[in-house]
Amino acid sequence: MAALTWTAPRREGGSPPAGVAPRFRPDVQGLRALAVLLVIGNHAGIPGMAGGYIGVDVFFVISGYVITQLLLREADRDLRSGLADFYSRRVRRIVPAASLTLMATAVAAQVALGAGIDPNLAGDLRWASLFSANLRLIHTGSDYFIPGLHPSLVTQFWSLAVEEQFYLIYPLFVFLVARSVPEAKRNRILVVGVGAGVLLSAWYSSHLTAINAPEAYYSPLSRFWELGLGCLLALGSAQRPIRTRRAERLAVAAGAALLLAALVVLDARSAYPGTLAWLPCGAAALILWAGRTGRPNPVTRLLGRGPLTYLGNISYSLYLTHYVWLKLPEMVSSPMTGIGWRVLELMGTFLSAAASYHLVEDPIRRSKALARDRVAAVLLLLVCVAAIWLTAAVVAHSDF
């Protein structure tokens, strides 16, 4: 997810002109940081974090919001070049760090587990490389909420798969509407189309959760509404509605309260996502809406502080790397447990994420050479997928 960047002139005091949304929002980065810390806290078994999986829902809303703002700025471009540039950016942003994590996970598992390695890991790696980890988890009936059951070491890739499946459809819809509908009616058509998708997906999420909660958890059809909610928020913000400081403060307070309530109320036994997912998703939407004008409030000030914005910058790498650090030590013949081990695992998570961000993710994302050459981006994708499949083949046939 690319960060928003503010380029228009600011007023004295650092606030953007009234009614204009800043493109760079430190509070969005801070919200990303909070989301990934919730997920890590949940997977680390930190007390009070049983509902930390809601961080993924927050990520979905942020992603839909940010990507829609990007697409709206480019909506008048030629369909072919617009889509090509969009997917080229996604490849540079997502694929290298994800591929490195998948290969490192396979090597670490092979070294640590030897003959005890999960025989399904090679297949999991292949599915994850094709942004289909969620479909694999549905097919195998995986449910990482079951106590004592070791999940796949690449389980965290399910949410990345849901996002990329959504972005196979949504950008095409935006560009097609932009090309075929007069500008005066364009936003209305987009709102109606996305709104209908959100309602259908939210209904399906509630329905499927009641009859098959594990499938509902991973299914793109039951999760698309969360990304769509972020899209709707960005589309609505494009209309620059009249707002007051009081409304913004009430919204951000309500968002913070909803997020805290979700963390307190939800746990592994909750029927999720279903209607309960509206708690974290609504919270994220309210916080994003409240900070849109750039006028500070207590929550956005806190989220915009330096340490949180840095964690927001590396949140993607944190999300990718944390799972193997936290779960692989539990799978060895003599499991590494206790607070001391957890501290070391968390330190390893943050150090490897920082290295991944600064050495792989950020340099490749910002590469001007790759940005100018779409063919190079395609080749990058193919090389990464091939490397993962080769690693999976080695793992599958290794007698280590």
Secondary structure, 3 states (H helix, E strand, C coil): CCCCCCCCCCCCCCCCCCCCCCCCCHHHHHHHHHHHHHHHHHHCCCCCCCCCCHHHHHHHHHHHHHHHHHHHHCCCCCHHHHHHHHHHHHHHHHHHHHHHHHHHHHHHHHHHHHHHCCCCHHHHHHHHHCCCHHHHHHHHCCCCCCCCCCCCCCCCHHHHHHHHHHCCCHHHHHHHHHHHCCHHHHHHHHHHHHHHHHHHHHHHHHHHHHHCHHHHHHCCCCCHHHHHHHHHHHHHHCCCCCCCHHHHHHHHHHHHHHHHHHHHHCCCCCCCCHHHHHHHHHHHHHHHHHCCCCCCCHHHHHHCCHHHHHHHHCHHHHHHHHHHHHHHHHCCCCCCCCHHHHHHHHHHHHHHHHHHHHHHHHHHHCCHHHHHCHHHHHHHHHHHHHHHHHHHHHHHHCCC
